[in-house]
């Protein structure tokens, strides 16, 4: 019978050993049956449980839910290790390298005027990291996960489209029609009414918004390609200037 890891080890190493034991031939049947795909929704569920704990301000539950979420990371890392694809150390190292690389204003000589420039540099560095790879983001709308909840995905698409100047006219037109910006309460009531209306009609509000987001995204991408073609080859942007020191 397998023995639990020594308490003398750092907790994270104890956790990694436990995960490896659970996946071993004499480990847990359920854990041995899992793969990356069967686990994917478990991670989503754990995130929502963490959100509940955060919103409740419950430190005990937050610590527990963070542990459950960490378990998902460790589980996927173990699966990656078994496939000789990656392991937990590789995941951590990639994260460390990325954080250092994307914070040149902290770990380098780059000077920034504020948060907006931090975000601009972050996006520029990220585009550079992915350039030339299959993950290269050629569109301003790239990088929005397809599996996000429909409303969250729609808002992220609108934000990206607005930054790229693709949604500005649409937003201004709708503002003119309403005559004034809606209050948060107005918006909340409208969203709730839409949910009620869809329920009455037997429609899926989630699916309807997902379809509309897809339609808008296609329109914006088409406009983006048209503008890029008219402008000709794009010139690389200038990064923030490093300090003279």
C-alpha angles and dihedrals in degrees: 000000000000116000124222115255121270116275087223089074120088109268093248091055090049088053093049091050092049091051092050090049092050089054094046122106090260093041132095117320092216095050091047091056095055129099135174093278097047090051098047097094093044088067091051091050092050091052091054091048089052090051090054091052093048093049090047090052089229108153093187092055092042091057091048095047092046087054091051090050091048088053089061090054092048092046093053090045090054090050089050090050091053089054092046087239102115140323137210094274091051091051091051093046092051090051093048092049091048094050092050092045094048095047102060088148088064104032098027143035099274115125120210130193095211149318094304091061091045089057093044091052091045092054093045092050091046091052089050092051092054098038113123094012130103087257094058111137105223095167129060086230096057120109100048107126112241092218097057115120107275098248094047091047092049092052092049091049091050091049093051092044091050092050089052092048092246099115101034097096092047093050093047092049092053092046090055091052094052092046093217138030113275119244121241089252091052091052093046092051092047092051092048091048090052090052090050092046093050091048090052092049093045092242128139108240088194093055094042092054091044090055093047091048089052091051093049092046091053090050092049093047090050091051090046092053091047092051092046091051091050092047095049126217112358119241117226114257123243117251122225111285117255119234119266090242 
